[in-house]
Amino acid sequence: MAKADILIGTSGFSYKEWLGGFYPQKLPATRMLEYYSERMPTVEINYTFRAMPKTTMLEGWASRTPASFRFALKAPQRITHFARLRDAKETTDTFVERASVMGERLGPALFQLPPDFKLDLALLRDFLAILKGRIRAAFEFRNRSWFDDSVMTALADNGAALCIAETEKLASPLERTAPYVYVRLRKETYDDAGLDEWVKNLDRLASGADEVFVYFKHETSAPDLAARLRAKLQRSA
């Protein structure tokens, strides 16, 4: 069975803490995206969580990156945290329409739910009906109640991905519910043994998938961890 391309990047790219490490010491902030996209295949954007993105900004980002580069956009908090998926059609439609201007450079959209948001299957199905598959969506559930077979079925029925997230406190099931896979590695650090374990996990998840997106937390070590995991995957291929 064919295996998906595994795209590994970081959550965000505009960090002054990376100057003198991943970025040259004197690199202007206005050049960070170009520099990053020449060395990484994908990035997860958190800015879109705080504010509804403008189409001009998204078009500008897309135009400054290679054709093969992919942006994963975090869905606005007004959908996931303020409305909590309820009565959010207008806002969601706006987000989907604006995100679509990125064309082929648009990866999945991450819908991250609050930790106190417990399982509501009917609400999830209603929200998935609003999306109608217009955008590749990944759902990060941060309450264990969602790790239920009924949720996996709802996601699979609508071609949406379970965001496979790993933190110090919580780990999502290693299940693929869509043609694509979305992984967030959020531990403070990963040693060689931890990365080797993810090589095995990603190898399994990629089997039969179209694309796999992996993002490390935006700590100082994130670019290095992304490069190390990519190298390990290449050696294991």
Contacts in CASP RR format, 6 or more apart in sequence:
PFRMAT RR
TARGET T0000
AUTHOR 0000-0000-0000
METHOD contacts of the structure
MODEL  1
MAKADILIGTSGFSYKEWLGGFYPQKLPATRMLEYYSERMPTVEINYTFR
AMPKTTMLEGWASRTPASFRFALKAPQRITHFARLRDAKETTDTFVERAS
VMGERLGPALFQLPPDFKLDLALLRDFLAILKGRIRAAFEFRNRSWFDDS
VMTALADNGAALCIAETEKLASPLERTAPYVYVRLRKETYDDAGLDEWVK
NLDRLASGADEVFVYFKHETSAPDLAARLRAKLQRSA
1 207 0 8 1.000
1 208 0 8 1.000
2 208 0 8 1.000
3 203 0 8 1.000
3 206 0 8 1.000
3 207 0 8 1.000
3 208 0 8 1.000
3 209 0 8 1.000
4 180 0 8 1.000
4 181 0 8 1.000
4 206 0 8 1.000
4 208 0 8 1.000
4 209 0 8 1.000
4 210 0 8 1.000
4 211 0 8 1.000
4 212 0 8 1.000
5 211 0 8 1.000
5 212 0 8 1.000
6 202 0 8 1.000
6 206 0 8 1.000
6 212 0 8 1.000
6 214 0 8 1.000
6 233 0 8 1.000
7 41 0 8 1.000
7 42 0 8 1.000
7 70 0 8 1.000
7 211 0 8 1.000
7 212 0 8 1.000
7 213 0 8 1.000
7 214 0 8 1.000
8 40 0 8 1.000
8 41 0 8 1.000
8 42 0 8 1.000
8 214 0 8 1.000
8 215 0 8 1.000
8 216 0 8 1.000
8 226 0 8 1.000
8 229 0 8 1.000
8 230 0 8 1.000
8 233 0 8 1.000
9 40 0 8 1.000
9 41 0 8 1.000
9 42 0 8 1.000
9 43 0 8 1.000
9 44 0 8 1.000
9 214 0 8 1.000
9 215 0 8 1.000
9 216 0 8 1.000
9 222 0 8 1.000
9 226 0 8 1.000
10 40 0 8 1.000
10 43 0 8 1.000
10 44 0 8 1.000
10 215 0 8 1.000
10 216 0 8 1.000
10 217 0 8 1.000
10 218 0 8 1.000
10 222 0 8 1.000
10 223 0 8 1.000
10 226 0 8 1.000
11 43 0 8 1.000
11 44 0 8 1.000
11 46 0 8 1.000
11 184 0 8 1.000
11 215 0 8 1.000
11 216 0 8 1.000
11 217 0 8 1.000
11 218 0 8 1.000
11 222 0 8 1.000
12 43 0 8 1.000
12 44 0 8 1.000
12 45 0 8 1.000
12 46 0 8 1.000
12 218 0 8 1.000
13 32 0 8 1.000
13 33 0 8 1.000
13 36 0 8 1.000
13 40 0 8 1.000
13 43 0 8 1.000
14 29 0 8 1.000
14 32 0 8 1.000
14 33 0 8 1.000
15 218 0 8 1.000
16 29 0 8 1.000
17 220 0 8 1.000
18 220 0 8 1.000
18 223 0 8 1.000
19 25 0 8 1.000
19 26 0 8 1.000
19 27 0 8 1.000
21 223 0 8 1.000
22 223 0 8 1.000
22 224 0 8 1.000
23 32 0 8 1.000
23 35 0 8 1.000
24 35 0 8 1.000
27 35 0 8 1.000
33 61 0 8 1.000
33 64 0 8 1.000
33 65 0 8 1.000
34 64 0 8 1.000
34 65 0 8 1.000
36 43 0 8 1.000
37 43 0 8 1.000
37 64 0 8 1.000
37 65 0 8 1.000
37 66 0 8 1.000
37 69 0 8 1.000
38 66 0 8 1.000
39 223 0 8 1.000
40 223 0 8 1.000
40 226 0 8 1.000
41 68 0 8 1.000
41 69 0 8 1.000
41 70 0 8 1.000
42 69 0 8 1.000
42 70 0 8 1.000
42 71 0 8 1.000
42 72 0 8 1.000
42 107 0 8 1.000
42 213 0 8 1.000
42 215 0 8 1.000
43 69 0 8 1.000
43 70 0 8 1.000
43 71 0 8 1.000
43 72 0 8 1.000
43 215 0 8 1.000
44 72 0 8 1.000
44 74 0 8 1.000
44 110 0 8 1.000
44 184 0 8 1.000
44 213 0 8 1.000
44 215 0 8 1.000
45 71 0 8 1.000
45 72 0 8 1.000
45 73 0 8 1.000
45 74 0 8 1.000
46 74 0 8 1.000
46 218 0 8 1.000
47 53 0 8 1.000
48 73 0 8 1.000
48 74 0 8 1.000
48 75 0 8 1.000
48 76 0 8 1.000
48 95 0 8 1.000
49 74 0 8 1.000
49 75 0 8 1.000
49 76 0 8 1.000
49 77 0 8 1.000
49 112 0 8 1.000
50 76 0 8 1.000
50 77 0 8 1.000
51 76 0 8 1.000
52 76 0 8 1.000
52 78 0 8 1.000
52 91 0 8 1.000
52 94 0 8 1.000
52 95 0 8 1.000
52 98 0 8 1.000
53 73 0 8 1.000
53 95 0 8 1.000
53 98 0 8 1.000
53 99 0 8 1.000
54 98 0 8 1.000
55 98 0 8 1.000
55 101 0 8 1.000
58 71 0 8 1.000
58 98 0 8 1.000
58 99 0 8 1.000
58 101 0 8 1.000
58 102 0 8 1.000
59 101 0 8 1.000
59 102 0 8 1.000
61 71 0 8 1.000
61 102 0 8 1.000
61 105 0 8 1.000
62 71 0 8 1.000
62 101 0 8 1.000
62 102 0 8 1.000
62 103 0 8 1.000
62 105 0 8 1.000
65 71 0 8 1.000
65 105 0 8 1.000
67 104 0 8 1.000
67 105 0 8 1.000
69 105 0 8 1.000
70 105 0 8 1.000
70 106 0 8 1.000
70 107 0 8 1.000
70 211 0 8 1.000
70 213 0 8 1.000
71 102 0 8 1.000
71 105 0 8 1.000
71 106 0 8 1.000
71 107 0 8 1.000
72 107 0 8 1.000
72 108 0 8 1.000
72 109 0 8 1.000
72 110 0 8 1.000
72 138 0 8 1.000
72 182 0 8 1.000
72 213 0 8 1.000
72 215 0 8 1.000
73 99 0 8 1.000
73 106 0 8 1.000
73 107 0 8 1.000
73 109 0 8 1.000
73 110 0 8 1.000
74 109 0 8 1.000
74 110 0 8 1.000
74 112 0 8 1.000
75 92 0 8 1.000
75 95 0 8 1.000
75 109 0 8 1.000
75 110 0 8 1.000
75 111 0 8 1.000
75 112 0 8 1.000
76 91 0 8 1.000
76 95 0 8 1.000
78 88 0 8 1.000
78 91 0 8 1.000
79 85 0 8 1.000
79 88 0 8 1.000
79 91 0 8 1.000
79 92 0 8 1.000
79 95 0 8 1.000
79 111 0 8 1.000
80 111 0 8 1.000
80 112 0 8 1.000
80 113 0 8 1.000
80 114 0 8 1.000
81 113 0 8 1.000
81 114 0 8 1.000
83 91 0 8 1.000
84 113 0 8 1.000
84 114 0 8 1.000
84 117 0 8 1.000
85 111 0 8 1.000
85 113 0 8 1.000
85 123 0 8 1.000
85 124 0 8 1.000
85 126 0 8 1.000
85 127 0 8 1.000
86 123 0 8 1.000
88 127 0 8 1.000
88 130 0 8 1.000
89 130 0 8 1.000
92 127 0 8 1.000
92 130 0 8 1.000
92 131 0 8 1.000
93 130 0 8 1.000
95 109 0 8 1.000
96 109 0 8 1.000
96 131 0 8 1.000
96 134 0 8 1.000
96 135 0 8 1.000
99 106 0 8 1.000
99 109 0 8 1.000
99 135 0 8 1.000
100 106 0 8 1.000
100 134 0 8 1.000
100 135 0 8 1.000
106 135 0 8 1.000
106 136 0 8 1.000
107 136 0 8 1.000
107 213 0 8 1.000
108 135 0 8 1.000
108 136 0 8 1.000
108 137 0 8 1.000
108 138 0 8 1.000
108 161 0 8 1.000
108 180 0 8 1.000
108 182 0 8 1.000
108 213 0 8 1.000
109 135 0 8 1.000
109 136 0 8 1.000
109 137 0 8 1.000
109 138 0 8 1.000
110 138 0 8 1.000
110 140 0 8 1.000
110 163 0 8 1.000
110 182 0 8 1.000
110 184 0 8 1.000
111 137 0 8 1.000
111 138 0 8 1.000
111 139 0 8 1.000
111 140 0 8 1.000
112 140 0 8 1.000
112 142 0 8 1.000
112 163 0 8 1.000
113 139 0 8 1.000
113 140 0 8 1.000
113 141 0 8 1.000
113 142 0 8 1.000
113 143 0 8 1.000
113 146 0 8 1.000
114 142 0 8 1.000
115 142 0 8 1.000
115 143 0 8 1.000
116 143 0 8 1.000
117 141 0 8 1.000
117 142 0 8 1.000
117 143 0 8 1.000
118 143 0 8 1.000
118 145 0 8 1.000
118 146 0 8 1.000
119 143 0 8 1.000
119 145 0 8 1.000
119 146 0 8 1.000
119 148 0 8 1.000
119 151 0 8 1.000
121 148 0 8 1.000
121 150 0 8 1.000
121 151 0 8 1.000
121 154 0 8 1.000
124 139 0 8 1.000
124 151 0 8 1.000
124 154 0 8 1.000
125 154 0 8 1.000
125 158 0 8 1.000
128 137 0 8 1.000
128 154 0 8 1.000
128 155 0 8 1.000
128 157 0 8 1.000
128 158 0 8 1.000
128 160 0 8 1.000
129 158 0 8 1.000
131 137 0 8 1.000
131 158 0 8 1.000
131 160 0 8 1.000
133 158 0 8 1.000
133 159 0 8 1.000
133 160 0 8 1.000
136 160 0 8 1.000
136 161 0 8 1.000
136 178 0 8 1.000
136 180 0 8 1.000
137 160 0 8 1.000
137 161 0 8 1.000
138 160 0 8 1.000
138 161 0 8 1.000
138 162 0 8 1.000
138 163 0 8 1.000
138 178 0 8 1.000
138 180 0 8 1.000
138 182 0 8 1.000
138 213 0 8 1.000
139 155 0 8 1.000
139 160 0 8 1.000
139 161 0 8 1.000
139 162 0 8 1.000
139 163 0 8 1.000
140 163 0 8 1.000
140 165 0 8 1.000
140 172 0 8 1.000
140 184 0 8 1.000
141 147 0 8 1.000
141 151 0 8 1.000
141 162 0 8 1.000
141 163 0 8 1.000
141 172 0 8 1.000
142 165 0 8 1.000
142 170 0 8 1.000
144 170 0 8 1.000
147 172 0 8 1.000
147 173 0 8 1.000
151 162 0 8 1.000
152 162 0 8 1.000
152 173 0 8 1.000
152 175 0 8 1.000
152 177 0 8 1.000
155 161 0 8 1.000
155 162 0 8 1.000
155 177 0 8 1.000
155 178 0 8 1.000
156 177 0 8 1.000
156 178 0 8 1.000
159 177 0 8 1.000
159 178 0 8 1.000
159 179 0 8 1.000
160 177 0 8 1.000
160 178 0 8 1.000
161 176 0 8 1.000
161 177 0 8 1.000
161 178 0 8 1.000
161 180 0 8 1.000
161 181 0 8 1.000
161 182 0 8 1.000
162 172 0 8 1.000
162 173 0 8 1.000
162 175 0 8 1.000
162 176 0 8 1.000
162 177 0 8 1.000
162 178 0 8 1.000
162 182 0 8 1.000
163 172 0 8 1.000
163 182 0 8 1.000
163 183 0 8 1.000
163 184 0 8 1.000
164 172 0 8 1.000
164 173 0 8 1.000
164 174 0 8 1.000
164 175 0 8 1.000
164 181 0 8 1.000
164 182 0 8 1.000
164 183 0 8 1.000
164 184 0 8 1.000
164 205 0 8 1.000
165 171 0 8 1.000
165 172 0 8 1.000
165 183 0 8 1.000
165 184 0 8 1.000
165 186 0 8 1.000
166 172 0 8 1.000
166 183 0 8 1.000
166 184 0 8 1.000
166 185 0 8 1.000
166 186 0 8 1.000
166 187 0 8 1.000
167 186 0 8 1.000
167 187 0 8 1.000
168 186 0 8 1.000
168 187 0 8 1.000
168 188 0 8 1.000
174 201 0 8 1.000
174 204 0 8 1.000
174 205 0 8 1.000
176 205 0 8 1.000
176 209 0 8 1.000
179 209 0 8 1.000
179 210 0 8 1.000
179 211 0 8 1.000
180 209 0 8 1.000
180 210 0 8 1.000
180 211 0 8 1.000
180 212 0 8 1.000
180 213 0 8 1.000
181 205 0 8 1.000
181 206 0 8 1.000
181 209 0 8 1.000
181 211 0 8 1.000
181 212 0 8 1.000
181 213 0 8 1.000
182 213 0 8 1.000
183 202 0 8 1.000
183 205 0 8 1.000
183 212 0 8 1.000
183 213 0 8 1.000
183 214 0 8 1.000
183 215 0 8 1.000
184 215 0 8 1.000
184 217 0 8 1.000
185 198 0 8 1.000
185 214 0 8 1.000
185 215 0 8 1.000
185 216 0 8 1.000
185 217 0 8 1.000
185 225 0 8 1.000
186 217 0 8 1.000
187 217 0 8 1.000
188 217 0 8 1.000
188 219 0 8 1.000
189 219 0 8 1.000
189 221 0 8 1.000
189 225 0 8 1.000
190 198 0 8 1.000
190 225 0 8 1.000
190 229 0 8 1.000
195 225 0 8 1.000
195 228 0 8 1.000
195 229 0 8 1.000
195 232 0 8 1.000
196 232 0 8 1.000
198 214 0 8 1.000
198 229 0 8 1.000
199 229 0 8 1.000
199 232 0 8 1.000
199 233 0 8 1.000
199 236 0 8 1.000
202 212 0 8 1.000
202 214 0 8 1.000
202 233 0 8 1.000
203 233 0 8 1.000
203 236 0 8 1.000
205 212 0 8 1.000
206 212 0 8 1.000
214 226 0 8 1.000
214 229 0 8 1.000
216 222 0 8 1.000
216 225 0 8 1.000
216 226 0 8 1.000
216 229 0 8 1.000
END
